[in-house]
Each structure stands twice: as structure tokens, then as C-alpha cells.
Amino acid sequence: MELTPSAHRDTFARDHLPPREQWPELLFDLPELRYPDRLNCGAELLDRTVERFGADRPVFRDGAGRVWTYGELRSRVDGIAQVLAHDLGVVPGNRVLLRGPTTPWLAACWLAVMKAGAVAVTVLAGARAPELAVMCRMARVGHALCDVRAVDDLVRAEVPGLRITAYGGDAPGDLLRLAARHPGAYEAVDTAADDVALIAFTSGTTGRPKGCMHFHRDVLAVADTFSARVLRPSPDDLFAGSPPLGFTFGLGGLVIFPMRAGASALLLEQAGPRQLLPAVAEHRVTVLFTAPTAYRVMLDELDGYDTASLRRCVSAGENLPAATWRAWYERTGLRLINGIGATELLHIFVSAADDAIRPGTTGVPVPGWHARVVDDHGEPVPDGQEGYLAVRGPVGCRYLADPRQGEYVRHGWNITGDTYVREPDGYLRYVARADDMIISAGYNIAGPQVEETLLAHPDVLEAAVVGHPDEVRGQVVVAYTVLRDGLPRDDATAEALRAFVKDRLVPYKCPRRIVFLDALPRTATGKLQRFRLRGRDRPEDAPVK
């Protein structure tokens, strides 16, 4: 398939796509995935939605209760797009970095970049100056739209030639003041469906983030597969969640999916587990996106809040333990929609909802996607046998000038780096990240299985299990745990946890050491950073058994 003639005057993004022979095979099996050659996802999400549902529908609200309608959003987006094109000199294809907490204004900036035909470089508000410098250098970023409260680290990054335009402040050059001077409509750039729309950087669970390039059609494809076919939102839904907009889990769940359905989203600057429940109760949220750890934490707080408005709860970002699924269902009557996604593939590609859910499995391929479990040579393994998860669909991995493209895409499939088992009924069961397998005395041990067992203990809030080098066994199983407040971190507690695991798993999987921590290392998106635990020295002040 040849690329469509580009609207980009700055051709950097297309010039730095991987060679075509390194792309995965793309599938457009569903009729709704057969997009026209010319497509601007910003116009589709905003202008076309206004045409279908009207300008007076609510689209965004913030934690203070301020509500934006689709018509107000379009006016503000068009003003920002005109600032980009006319005041700042941004041309189609230029990379524009977006940085700030989750607010309607950040969403408006993203949509404006889309309509202007530029390439959004989405980063987390918590990214520090050295990280920002690397990402800006990789993507050759020349412009940044940044919440005034998040400017300092971007300035400290000292990116050569970077023009930073702040928003939300009082300076004469503030983006919002400039946009107010452009009250007219803005006609979206006539981008190609396969023009690069955004570069999303992986969240760093391995310590080595990569830039993932996605097309305008990709943005719509994740909405037209997972959201439309599994989540099935209605225009009356109100979305909310913890993932930030710099993370594709949040961009999809809080902007793309609700807007594609004509629905609305509550955008919270602070969206930890203890902020989500009050927000659900106050604003009557119906669709919730967050990570398994957050659902587990919220279980202890449920009695204090009215969550009857919820009808959909999506869990992704890391594996969902069956015990957490069952506990949430018993307390709320809601079936958590588990899913696995990847920044490389933009959003969720294996999932299940309602009566199709099988606790303890991730689900089945989302309509429009294919998945199988393969060996080292890319050949399918028999059902019940562990192998690597391989996926293909309407979106595929395209790293920005990164030699690891050849590791992720093999034989036309995206190899996600996860070890899975395909059950005889076609359901896919997560085992571990491929690099999280522990080999001890010749036994293969999946760390997440031991974690799930520990999490079934009522005193354990969080658990991470990794392998540490051992001269005799090669590796030994070490568990890092966070206990409920007030419990002793001593040998007796460690031994009780070991006994709990031994009662449920074969002895060789039992942790030989248990380390108690105040918190586990996570990325800003909530993903567990096991690589930091694998490289951790044994702490002298932490009880170990």
C-alpha cells in the first residue's frame, strides 16, 4: 500500500518512518475502518461531531464544575489553531510539544494541533528537564504549548530553538489571549489519512522510552474498534479517569472516545484513587478509566461514596488480578472491562465486556484486531502453551528512527513483549512481561502470578515480584510489598506471607525474600517499574525473609 500524498510541508515525520518492510501488516476488516484518503482526525472528532449532535451538547467539564459545550470547544480550538498557523508560523508537519495537567485547555490544544496539520508530541506533565530534552531532540520539536504552571522544567531542558507559548497566565503573549483575537472559524488542513498526527513516547517501564508515530486514521481506528465495539458508549455518557492526556490510555479514554460518541468527559488535574470516588459521586460519572491498583485502593473507600451512576469501568495499564476483579464485582455489581493496550498500538486491542468477560483472562481480540500466541520463530504455539503475544490490526508500531523497530515487528505481527497463553475457548490469559519471567534452578516462574497470590492476602496493598541474581539457583524470587497501615514489617509478617503463598502455589514459586516498602516504583502513568526493583540493592533497613 503506497502512502497518500502528504499535506505536510515539514516532512520530518514521514521521512523518519521505518522502512516499509519493517511495518506490520495492517488490517481493515471492518467497514468502518475503510477511511477516505484525506482525513483530519481533529475535524472528525470536533467538527463532524458538532454536525451530528449539535453545538450545545457538553463535551468537557473540570473539577470545579465548569462546563464546555462542543460549540465553545470548537471556537477555542479554532482560535488556537489560528495562533499556531498565523502568529507562531507553525506549518503542517511541524512538531508541537504539549505539556500540562489534564484540563479542557490541554485537550483544546491537542485538537488545534490536529486541525492545523501539525504533529502533536504528547508528554507527561511530570516529565523532567533531561527527559524533555531527549524527547525534543528525538522529535526535533520547534514549538511547545505549555500550561504556565509547567513551564519551568521545559525551560530548564534548554532545547535549542524551542519556542514556548504558555497558556493560563497573565502575560500579553499568553496563548489564550492570542486566541481571543481570532474569533473566526478555522478550516482544518486537508491532511492525508496516513499523515503522522502524533508522536507518543512510551512510559519508560524498561527505562528506555521510544517515540511511536501514529496517523490521523489511527486516532479514529481505536475509537471505531475498542470503544465502539467493546465499550459501546452513548452520547449521554460522562467519562473520567486517572490516566493523563500525555499517555495514550488517557488520550483515548478522555478525549477521543467520548468525542467520537458525542459524549462528554470530566477532566481532573488530580485523579488518584482517592480523588476519583468523590468525583464519580459529585459529577455522576458513568464511564471510568484507571489502573488495577487504583481499583484495589478504591475498594476500601467505596462505602463513603455513591457510585450508582457508574455503568462501565475499564482497567488497563497493567495486569488485572482475578481477585481484584471479583472484589470489585462483589462490592459494586460492575464487571471490570480488562484490556491490554500499548503505546505502540495507541490503545486497547484485547478485551471483553459484559457476559463475555472471563475473570483471570484479558479477553479476546477486539473486533478489527487479530491476536495469537507464538514461539521464538513466530509460529503459533498450541493452546495452553506459553508464548509471545502477537497482534495486528488497523494500527501498527512505527518507531521514530529506532533500531528496536525490528524487535517489535516480526513476520508482519506486532510482538508486544508479553507472555500469554491462549485457552481452548480462544481467551487470552496474561502470564508476564517477557522480561519479567524468573528462571530459578531451572524453573520458569511468572512474577505476576506470585504477585496476584500475594494480593489475595487481606494485608497486602501492593506487590511486585522480580528475580535477583543467585550463585546457586541463577535467580531467586524476591517480593516487594506494601502493607496496610499499622502492620509490623518484621520477620513474622514476612513468614506469614510466605506461608500464604506456599498454600496456594508450588513451593519453588514462593518468594525466598520479602521486602517491605512504603511504595512501589511506578511511572507517572501508574505502571510498575520492575526494572528499578531488579537493580535495587538489598536495603539494610527493610525486613527480609
C-alpha positions in Angstrom: 0.0 0.0 0.0 1.5 3.3 -1.1 1.3 6.3 1.1 -1.1 9.1 0.1 0.4 12.4 -0.9 1.1 14.3 2.3 -0.2 17.7 3.4 2.9 18.2 5.4 5.3 21.0 4.3 7.7 19.8 7.0 8.3 16.2 6.0 10.4 15.1 9.0 7.8 12.7 10.4 7.2 10.9 7.2 10.9 10.9 6.3 11.6 9.1 9.6 9.0 6.4 9.4 10.6 2.9 9.5 11.3 1.2 6.1 8.1 -0.3 4.8 9.4 -3.8 5.0 9.6 -3.3 8.8 6.0 -2.3 9.2 3.5 -4.8 10.5 0.7 -6.0 8.2 -2.3 -3.7 8.6 -5.9 -5.0 8.6 -9.0 -3.0 7.8 -11.6 -5.8 8.1 -14.5 -3.7 9.4 -16.4 -1.5 7.0 -16.0 1.5 9.4 -12.2 1.2 9.1 -12.1 1.9 5.4 -11.3 5.6 5.7 -11.0 8.1 2.9 -7.5 9.1 1.7 -7.9 12.6 3.0 -8.8 12.8 6.7 -8.1 15.1 9.6 -8.9 13.5 12.9 -9.3 16.8 14.7 -12.0 17.8 12.3 -13.7 14.4 12.5 -13.7 14.4 16.3 -14.9 18.0 16.7 -16.5 19.5 13.5 -18.2 16.3 12.4 -19.5 15.6 15.9 -21.0 19.1 16.1 -22.7 18.4 12.8 -24.1 15.1 14.1 -25.1 16.1 17.6 -25.3 19.9 17.7 -23.1 22.6 19.3 -24.9 22.8 22.6 -24.0 19.4 24.0 -21.5 19.3 26.9 -18.1 18.0 25.9 -15.7 18.8 28.8 -16.1 19.8 32.4 -13.4 20.3 35.1 -13.3 19.5 38.8 -14.7 22.9 39.6 -17.8 22.2 37.7 -17.2 24.5 34.7 -18.7 23.0 31.6 -17.6 23.5 27.9 -20.1 22.8 25.1 -19.0 21.4 21.8 -19.6 24.8 20.2 -17.4 26.6 22.8 -14.7 24.0 22.4 -14.8 24.5 18.6 -14.5 28.2 19.0 -11.5 27.9 21.3 -9.8 25.2 19.2 -10.2 27.3 16.1 -8.7 30.3 17.8 -5.6 28.3 19.0 -5.2 26.8 15.5 -5.1 30.2 14.0 -2.5 31.3 16.5 -0.4 28.3 15.5 -0.8 29.0 11.8 -0.7 32.8 11.7 1.0 34.1 14.8 3.6 31.3 15.5 4.3 30.3 11.9 3.6 26.6 12.5 3.3 24.8 9.2 1.8 21.3 8.6 4.2 18.7 9.8 5.9 20.8 12.4 6.2 19.0 15.8 4.4 20.8 18.7 5.0 19.6 22.2 2.0 19.7 24.5 2.6 19.8 28.3 0.4 20.4 31.2 -2.0 18.8 33.7 -5.3 17.3 32.5 -7.6 20.2 31.7 -10.0 21.2 28.9 -7.4 23.6 27.7 -4.8 20.9 27.1 -7.4 18.9 25.2 -8.2 22.0 23.1 -4.5 22.5 22.3 -4.3 18.9 21.1 -7.3 19.3 18.9 -5.9 22.6 17.5 -2.6 20.9 16.6 -4.6 18.2 14.8 -6.7 20.7 12.8 -3.6 22.7 11.9 -2.0 19.6 10.4 1.0 19.7 12.8 2.3 16.7 14.8 1.5 16.6 18.5 4.3 15.4 20.7 2.4 14.3 23.8 4.5 14.2 27.1 3.6 13.8 30.7 3.3 16.9 32.9 5.6 15.2 35.3 8.4 14.7 32.8 11.7 16.3 34.0 14.1 18.5 32.1 16.5 15.8 31.0 13.7 13.6 29.7 12.1 16.5 27.9 15.4 17.4 26.3 15.8 13.9 24.9 12.3 13.7 23.5 12.5 17.2 21.9 15.8 16.2 20.3 14.4 12.9 19.0 11.3 14.5 17.5 13.1 17.8 16.5 10.4 19.8 18.3 10.4 23.5 17.4 7.2 24.7 19.3 5.6 23.9 22.6 2.2 24.8 24.1 2.6 24.6 27.8 0.5 25.2 30.9 2.1 28.2 32.6 2.4 26.0 35.8 4.6 23.5 33.9 6.9 25.8 32.0 9.9 25.8 34.3 11.2 22.2 33.6 10.7 22.9 29.9 12.8 26.0 30.1 15.5 24.1 32.1 15.6 21.5 29.3 17.4 24.1 27.2 16.1 22.8 23.9 17.8 24.8 21.1 15.4 26.9 19.1 12.3 25.8 21.0 9.6 28.4 21.1 7.4 28.0 24.2 3.9 29.5 24.3 2.4 29.4 27.7 -1.4 29.3 28.4 -3.3 30.1 31.6 -1.3 33.1 32.7 -1.5 36.9 32.5 1.3 37.7 30.1 0.4 39.6 26.9 1.7 36.7 24.8 -0.4 34.1 26.6 -1.9 31.6 24.1 -5.4 32.1 25.3 -5.1 35.9 24.9 -3.7 35.5 21.4 -6.5 33.0 20.5 -9.2 35.5 21.6 -8.0 37.8 18.8 -9.0 35.2 16.2 -12.8 34.7 16.7 -13.5 33.2 13.2 -13.8 29.6 12.1 -10.6 27.7 11.1 -10.8 25.2 8.2 -8.8 22.1 9.1 -5.8 21.3 7.0 -6.6 18.7 4.4 -4.2 16.0 5.8 -3.8 12.6 4.4 -5.3 9.7 6.4 -1.7 8.4 6.7 -0.1 11.7 7.7 1.5 11.4 11.1 -0.7 13.1 13.7 1.1 12.4 16.9 4.3 11.1 18.4 3.7 9.4 21.7 6.6 8.3 23.9 6.5 5.0 25.8 6.2 5.5 29.5 9.5 4.0 30.5 8.7 0.7 32.2 12.0 -0.6 30.8 13.9 2.7 31.3 14.3 3.3 27.6 11.3 5.3 26.1 10.6 5.1 22.4 8.7 7.5 20.1 5.7 5.9 18.5 4.3 7.6 15.4 0.5 7.4 14.7 -1.5 8.5 11.7 -4.8 10.5 11.6 -6.7 7.4 10.7 -5.2 5.5 13.7 -6.8 8.0 16.1 -10.2 7.2 14.7 -9.5 3.4 14.4 -9.0 2.9 18.1 -12.4 4.6 18.7 -14.1 2.6 16.0 -12.8 -0.7 17.4 -12.4 -0.9 21.1 -14.6 2.0 22.1 -17.4 1.3 19.6 -17.4 -2.5 19.7 -16.4 -3.3 23.3 -17.0 -0.2 25.4 -20.1 0.9 23.4 -20.6 4.4 24.9 -23.7 6.5 24.4 -23.9 10.3 23.8 -25.2 10.7 27.4 -22.1 9.1 29.0 -19.7 11.1 31.2 -16.1 9.7 31.0 -13.5 10.2 33.8 -10.3 8.5 34.8 -6.8 8.7 36.1 -4.5 8.5 33.0 -3.1 11.8 31.9 -3.6 13.1 28.3 0.1 12.7 27.6 -0.5 8.9 27.9 -2.4 7.3 25.0 -4.6 5.4 27.5 -5.8 8.8 28.8 -5.9 10.5 25.4 -8.2 7.7 24.1 -10.4 7.3 27.2 -10.8 11.0 28.0 -10.8 12.8 24.6 -11.0 10.5 21.6 -13.6 8.0 22.7 -16.1 10.4 24.3 -15.9 12.9 21.4 -16.3 10.2 18.7 -19.5 9.2 20.5 -20.8 12.7 21.1 -20.4 12.2 24.8 -18.5 14.3 27.5 -15.6 13.9 29.8 -14.6 15.1 33.3 -11.0 16.2 33.1 -9.4 16.2 36.5 -6.0 17.7 37.3 -5.7 15.4 40.4 -7.1 11.9 39.6 -5.6 9.5 42.1 -7.7 6.7 43.6 -8.9 8.9 46.4 -9.9 11.7 44.1 -11.8 9.5 41.7 -14.5 8.3 44.0 -15.6 11.8 45.2 -15.6 12.9 41.5 -17.7 10.0 40.5 -20.3 10.7 43.2 -20.4 14.5 42.6 -20.5 14.6 38.8 -22.3 11.3 38.2 -19.6 9.7 36.1 -20.8 6.8 34.0 -17.5 5.5 32.4 -14.3 5.2 34.4 -10.8 4.5 33.2 -8.0 3.7 35.6 -5.4 1.0 36.5 -5.9 -2.2 38.6 -4.0 -0.7 41.6 -6.5 2.2 41.7 -9.5 -0.1 41.8 -7.9 -2.1 44.6 -7.3 1.1 46.6 -10.8 2.3 46.0 -12.3 -0.8 47.4 -11.5 0.4 50.9 -13.3 3.8 50.2 -16.4 2.6 48.4 -18.8 2.8 51.4 -18.3 6.5 51.7 -19.5 7.4 48.1 -22.4 7.0 45.8 -21.1 5.2 42.7 -24.5 4.1 41.4 -24.0 6.3 38.2 -21.2 4.1 37.0 -22.0 1.6 34.3 -18.6 1.0 32.7 -15.2 0.5 34.4 -12.2 -0.1 32.3 -8.9 -1.4 33.7 -5.6 -1.3 31.7 -2.0 -0.2 32.1 -1.0 -3.5 33.9 -2.4 -6.9 34.5 -5.8 -7.1 36.4 -5.7 -9.8 39.1 -8.7 -12.0 39.2 -9.0 -11.3 43.0 -9.4 -7.5 42.3 -12.0 -8.2 39.6 -14.1 -10.4 41.9 -13.8 -8.0 44.8 -14.9 -5.0 42.7 -17.8 -7.1 41.3 -18.9 -8.2 44.7 -18.9 -4.6 46.1 -20.4 -2.8 43.1 -22.1 -5.3 40.8 -19.9 -3.9 38.0 -17.8 -6.2 35.7 -14.4 -4.6 35.2 -13.6 -4.4 31.5 -10.0 -5.7 31.4 -7.8 -4.8 28.5 -4.3 -4.8 27.2 -3.0 -1.9 25.0 0.3 -0.4 24.1 1.6 3.0 23.1 2.9 1.3 20.0 -0.6 0.4 19.0 -2.2 3.5 20.5 -4.9 1.8 22.7 -6.6 -1.5 23.7 -6.6 -4.4 21.3 -7.6 -7.4 23.5 -10.6 -7.1 25.8 -14.1 -8.3 26.6 -17.2 -6.8 28.2 -20.4 -7.9 30.0 -21.2 -11.6 29.9 -18.2 -12.2 27.6 -15.8 -11.4 30.5 -13.8 -14.3 32.0 -12.1 -13.2 35.2 -8.4 -14.0 35.2 -8.1 -13.5 31.4 -7.6 -10.4 29.4 -10.3 -11.3 26.9 -10.3 -11.9 23.1 -9.1 -9.8 20.2 -11.1 -6.6 19.9 -13.2 -6.7 16.6 -10.9 -5.4 13.9 -7.8 -6.9 15.6 -6.2 -10.4 15.3 -4.1 -11.9 18.0 -2.2 -15.2 18.5 0.5 -16.7 20.8 3.8 -17.5 19.0 7.2 -19.0 19.7 10.6 -17.5 19.0 10.2 -18.2 15.3 6.8 -16.5 15.0 4.9 -19.8 14.7 1.7 -20.3 16.7 2.0 -22.5 19.8 -0.7 -25.0 20.9 -3.5 -23.8 23.2 -2.4 -23.9 26.8 1.3 -23.3 26.0 3.1 -20.1 26.9 4.4 -17.9 24.1 4.6 -14.3 23.0 1.5 -12.3 22.2 1.4 -11.2 18.6 -1.1 -8.7 17.4 -2.1 -7.0 14.1 -5.0 -4.7 13.2 -5.7 -1.2 11.8 -2.9 0.4 13.8 0.7 -0.8 13.9 4.1 0.0 15.5 6.1 2.6 13.7 9.0 3.8 15.9 10.6 7.2 15.2 14.1 6.3 13.8 14.7 3.5 16.3 16.5 0.2 15.6 14.2 -1.5 18.0 11.5 -1.5 15.3 12.9 -4.9 14.1 12.4 -6.3 17.6 8.8 -5.2 18.0 7.6 -6.1 14.5 8.4 -9.6 13.3 6.8 -11.6 10.4 4.2 -8.9 9.9 3.0 -9.0 13.5 3.5 -6.6 16.5 5.2 -8.6 19.2 4.1 -6.8 22.4 6.7 -8.2 24.8 4.1 -10.1 26.8 4.0 -13.8 27.6 0.5 -15.2 27.1 -1.5 -18.4 26.9 -4.4 -19.0 24.6 -7.1 -21.0 26.2 -9.0 -23.6 24.2 -12.0 -21.3 24.1 -9.9 -18.6 22.5 -9.5 -16.4 25.5 -6.0 -14.9 26.1 -4.5 -15.2 29.6 -1.7 -13.0 30.7 1.4 -14.7 32.2 4.1 -12.0 32.5 6.0 -9.4 30.6 8.6 -11.5 28.6 11.4 -9.8 30.6 9.6 -10.5 33.9 10.0 -14.3 33.7 12.2 -15.5 36.5 14.3 -18.6 35.9 15.3 -20.2 39.3 17.0 -23.6 39.5 15.7 -24.4 36.0 12.1 -23.5 36.8 10.2 -20.8 34.9 8.3 -18.5 37.3 5.9 -15.8 36.2 6.3 -12.9 38.6 2.7 -11.6 38.1 1.3 -15.0 39.2 3.1 -14.7 42.5 2.0 -11.0 42.8 -1.6 -12.0 42.3 -1.3 -14.6 45.0 0.2 -12.1 47.5 -2.5 -9.5 46.6 -5.2 -12.0 47.6 -3.9 -11.6 51.2 -6.0 -9.0 53.0 -3.0 -7.2 54.5 -1.2 -6.6 51.2 -2.0 -3.4 49.2 0.6 -3.7 46.5 3.1 -6.4 45.4 5.9 -6.7 42.9 7.9 -9.8 42.3 11.2 -9.9 40.5 14.2 -12.2 40.2 17.5 -11.4 41.8 20.9 -13.0 40.9 21.9 -16.0 42.9 25.1 -18.0 42.5 23.4 -21.4 43.2 20.0 -21.0 41.5 20.7 -18.4 38.9 17.9 -16.3 40.2 15.8 -16.3 43.4 12.2 -14.9 43.7 12.1 -11.6 45.7 8.8 -10.0 46.6 8.4 -6.3 47.3 5.2 -5.5 49.2 3.3 -2.5 50.5 1.2 -3.4 53.7 -1.8 -1.8 55.1 -1.1 0.9 57.7 -0.2 -0.2 61.2 1.0 -3.7 60.4 4.5 -4.7 61.6 7.2 -5.0 58.9 9.0 -7.9 60.6 10.1 -11.4 60.1 6.8 -12.8 61.5 4.8 -10.9 58.9 7.2 -12.0 56.1 6.9 -15.6 57.2 3.1 -15.4 57.3 3.0 -14.1 53.8 5.4 -16.8 52.6 3.2 -19.4 54.2 0.1 -17.9 52.5 1.8 -18.2 49.1 3.0 -21.8 49.8 -0.6 -22.8 50.5 -1.6 -21.6 47.0 1.4 -22.2 44.7 4.0 -24.9 44.3 6.9 -24.3 46.7 9.5 -23.3 44.1 7.4 -20.2 43.2 7.3 -18.9 46.8 9.4 -15.8 47.4 12.7 -16.5 49.2 12.9 -12.9 50.3 10.1 -10.4 51.1 11.0 -6.7 51.3 8.6 -4.2 52.8 8.4 -0.8 51.1 6.4 2.4 51.6 5.5 2.5 47.9 6.5 0.7 44.7 8.3 2.5 41.9 5.8 3.5 39.2 5.8 5.7 36.1 3.7 8.8 36.0 1.1 6.8 34.3 0.9 4.3 37.2 2.8 1.4 35.5 5.1 -0.7 37.8 8.8 -0.2 37.1 10.1 -3.7 37.9 13.5 -2.9 36.3 14.1 -0.5 39.2 13.5 -3.3 41.7 15.7 -5.7 39.7 18.5 -3.3 40.0 17.9 -2.4 43.7 20.4 -3.3 46.3 19.0 -5.1 49.4 18.0 -2.3 51.7 19.6 -2.7 55.1 16.6 -1.2 56.9 13.9 -3.4 55.3 13.0 -6.7 56.9 13.8 -9.5 54.5 12.9 -13.2 54.9 
